[in-house]
Structures are given as structure tokens and as C-alpha cells.
């Protein structure tokens, strides 16, 4: 396998694995957070404004780890510096 | 496939570039500023008032209440900063209903700029509230060993703010673009609705997190309470 193929295969595989594996843990964490928030709401309905607001802030913080994985995948697919470097090298070699 | 509105360039002259991010940012700023100016031209406390004034009062009161609930003692002082952040991010998400518009927050430049504003504002408010000595002392708060961790957490919080908003907005725009090539017409509209919802939630999250960081920086640590002997009467 030459360098270009290796880089392409590694980028594609890593992009797929980054999002798929990286979204498992945040999803589990968010499920636990919502479950605990619902229990708290059932026990103290008059604190619902505070509980809801804290729940949303917590969900956003958990979500951001999933977003980090997604951003890495997007960069690997659409703005891949290694691939751009190889393409530029191949274009220069073909132009010579 | 375009990753962000940065890459759509309208006009270029050597180093200066007029790209879609700048155009849409100034568009949203214009809409917000001109709309606010027009509505607040004739502010009145009479019973007969325009509905737009009621709308603005609802928005301002809601934001002030939220800032107060986060734990900031004087919400009006921080209202202009936090309220502007919320209104800008919310408006740039809401305007997605206009065809041909792309939210400027879908570009890492805009979200990084907003996060840098928060990064600068937190020490400013902290020093204004606690004085320079008091604010710097809060960095060594539990023990002196926590100093590097506190500094790192400041920087990483800012980075997380920027990337969170960018990731949410960019993913919304990208999902719609991808779906338009697969199943046009009905499904992209549903995803646009979802994008609107996440846009509003992210606007709220951004401003609430900024408020929480400012509250943490301006929080006066209580002096160690001496235990009092309760006199038994």
C-alpha cells in the first residue's frame, strides 16, 4: 500500500470510529443525568425550574464531549491536512 | 462540501476578504440594532403600549431573572453583556428560516470571538467586584497547588464554549445540506426544525455558562466561621 492509500484508509476508518465510539459514553451519561433529574423532579416538583435549568446545563456539558469527537471526524473527512498535503504533492509531481 | 460560511467569499482584495460570515454577522447585528431602536423610540408606562415593547420587556425581564437565579447579586450590571450574547446567538440561529442564510455561528471564527469576549469579561468583572488582589487570590483558592489547574481550567472552559457552539451550529447546517442531496423536501424541513431547537438551547447554554463563570469569579469567599456557643436560655 503506498502512502496515499494508507493515509486515505486511516482517515476514513478513524473518522468512522471517532464518532461511533465517542458517542457511546456521552449518550450513557446523558441518560443517567435525565433519569436522576426525573427522580429529583418527582420528589420535589416545586424546585422544577432549578432542576430543569441545571439539567440543561449539565446536558450541554456532556454533549460537548460528543461534539469534540464529531468535530474530529468532520476535520478528517472534509479538511484533512494530511490528505491535502498528499494531493498537493501528487499535483506537483504530475505537473512536472 | 463547504465546512463553514468562511469559505463563501463575496469579494476579495489581496489580504482583505468579505466572506459570508462577516456579511451575515453584520446583517444580524443590523436587524437587532435597528429593531431595538425602532421599538424603544416611544417607551411608555401607560396601559396602552405597543406589543413590541411588551415583547422586549418580557425578554429583558426573563434574562434578568435568569442571571439573578444563577447567583449574581446585581443582575442589571451584567445584563448588557450576557443579554447581548444570548440575543446574538439566538437571533443568528432563528434567522435560519430565511432561505439563503447561514448562521455566522457555524464558523469557528465567530464562536471563538464570542468565547474570547467571555474569557476577557470574566477577569474584568472579577477584578471590578473583588479588586485585583482579591481576584488573583481566588486562583490559589483551596490550596496553592491548584494554581496551574485553575489556569488550565480557565483556558479549557473558553475553548469548550467555542467548540460547543461551533459544533452544534455546524452540524445542524451540515446535516441539512447532506439530507438535501438524499431525500429532498420533507425530511430536511424536520431537521431544520431540530436545528432551530438546538440553536435556541445552545444560545441559552452559552449565556448561562458565561453567567456561571462570572458568578464564580465574582463570588466573595466567606470568612471562616467561628463556631458560636448558642446560649441556652
Boltz contact constraints between the chains, C-beta under 6 A:
constraints:
  - contact:
      token1: [A, 57]
      token2: [B, 208]
      max_distance: 6.0
  - contact:
      token1: [A, 60]
      token2: [B, 205]
      max_distance: 6.0
  - contact:
      token1: [A, 64]
      token2: [B, 160]
      max_distance: 6.0
  - contact:
      token1: [A, 64]
      token2: [B, 164]
      max_distance: 6.0
  - contact:
      token1: [A, 67]
      token2: [B, 164]
      max_distance: 6.0
  - contact:
      token1: [A, 67]
      token2: [B, 167]
      max_distance: 6.0
  - contact:
      token1: [A, 70]
      token2: [B, 167]
      max_distance: 6.0
  - contact:
      token1: [A, 71]
      token2: [B, 167]
      max_distance: 6.0
  - contact:
      token1: [A, 78]
      token2: [B, 3]
      max_distance: 6.0
  - contact:
      token1: [A, 79]
      token2: [B, 3]
      max_distance: 6.0
